[in-house]
Amino acid sequence: MLYVITGPPGAGKSSYIKAHAKPQDIVIDLDLMALAMAGPGADHHNHSETLLKVVHRARFAAIREAEQHIDTTDVYVINTLPSAKAKAQYRRLKARIITVDPGRDIVMQRIEDMRQPAMKAVATKWYRANRGRSRSAMPQASRDW
């Protein structure tokens, strides 16, 4: 089964996966991939453009390969703001979309406390794109950090 975990930065998408994925599952998380490809001591969320370019290409390849195995292996993909093309692909693959959103105030405070300021713009974009969705449609109100 393909699980697509979406939500704004700082919502708890990685925490959701840690709580639900099993050791034999495949997890495709851009932040973890970047950290694995960065030099020792690299920041967990602040990466250079060059590193991100490499990681995005590796992520794309990993997703395409993992899609070939969703009949036998659970695959978790974090996709904060899936494009229309990605959404269509997820529908075709009968993915389960899981939205993690503890609420705008909590997200903005987490970004303030733990992330680079540019992530506030990404969170704002996410909330604009998801305007009108009821909170009940966003089942994962993760714990306060």
HUSUL-V17260 format. One record per pair of residues at least 6 apart in sequence whose ideal C-beta (glycine too) atoms are under 7 Angstrom apart, sorted by the first residue. I is the first residue (numbers start at 1). J is the second residue. D is the distance in Angstrom with one decimal. If there is no record, write none. Layout:
# HUSUL-V17260
((I:J:D) (I:J:D))
This chain:
# HUSUL-V17260
((1:70:6.1) (1:74:5.2) (1:96:6.4) (2:67:6.9) (2:70:4.7) (2:75:5.1) (2:77:6.9) (2:90:7.0) (2:93:5.2) (2:95:4.0) (3:74:6.7) (3:75:6.9) (3:76:4.8) (3:95:6.8) (3:96:5.2) (3:98:6.0) (4:77:5.2) (4:79:5.5) (4:82:6.9) (4:90:5.3) (4:95:5.0) (4:97:5.0) (5:13:4.7) (5:16:5.8) (5:17:6.2) (5:76:6.1) (5:77:7.0) (5:78:5.0) (5:98:5.2) (5:100:6.3) (6:79:5.6) (6:80:6.3) (6:82:6.4) (6:97:6.4) (6:99:5.3) (7:13:5.3) (7:80:6.9) (7:99:5.5) (7:100:3.8) (7:101:5.0) (8:80:6.9) (8:101:6.6) (8:107:4.9) (8:123:4.1) (8:126:4.0) (8:127:6.5) (9:80:6.6) (9:111:6.1) (9:115:6.1) (9:119:4.3) (9:122:5.2) (9:123:5.4) (10:107:5.0) (10:110:3.6) (10:111:4.9) (10:114:6.8) (10:115:5.9) (10:119:6.8) (10:123:6.9) (11:100:4.5) (11:101:5.4) (11:102:6.0) (11:107:5.7) (11:142:6.7) (12:100:5.1) (12:102:6.3) (12:140:6.9) (12:142:3.2) (13:78:5.0) (13:100:5.0) (14:29:6.0) (14:31:7.0) (14:78:7.0) (15:142:5.7) (16:98:6.8) (16:100:5.1) (16:140:5.6) (16:142:6.5) (17:27:5.6) (17:76:5.0) (21:27:5.6) (21:74:7.0) (21:76:5.3) (24:73:7.0) (25:73:6.6) (25:74:4.4) (25:75:6.9) (25:76:6.2) (26:66:5.0) (26:73:5.9) (26:75:4.5) (27:76:4.8) (28:59:6.1) (28:62:5.1) (28:63:5.8) (28:66:6.4) (28:76:6.9) (28:77:4.7) (28:78:6.9) (29:78:4.9) (30:55:6.1) (30:59:5.6) (30:78:6.6) (31:44:6.4) (31:45:6.1) (33:55:5.0) (33:58:6.1) (33:59:5.9) (34:47:4.7) (34:51:5.9) (34:52:6.7) (34:55:4.6) (35:42:6.2) (35:44:5.9) (37:51:6.4) (37:54:6.4) (37:55:5.9) (38:47:6.6) (38:51:5.8) (45:115:5.5) (45:116:6.5) (46:116:5.1) (63:77:5.9) (66:75:4.5) (67:93:6.2) (69:75:6.9) (70:93:6.5) (79:86:6.3) (80:122:6.9) (80:126:6.4) (81:125:6.7) (81:126:5.9) (81:129:6.4) (82:90:6.8) (90:97:6.6) (98:140:6.5) (99:138:4.4) (99:140:6.8) (100:140:4.2) (100:142:5.9) (101:138:4.2) (102:141:4.8) (102:142:5.1) (103:141:7.0) (104:127:5.7) (106:144:6.7) (107:123:5.3) (108:120:6.4) (108:123:6.5) (110:145:6.0) (111:119:4.7) (111:120:5.4) (111:123:6.1))
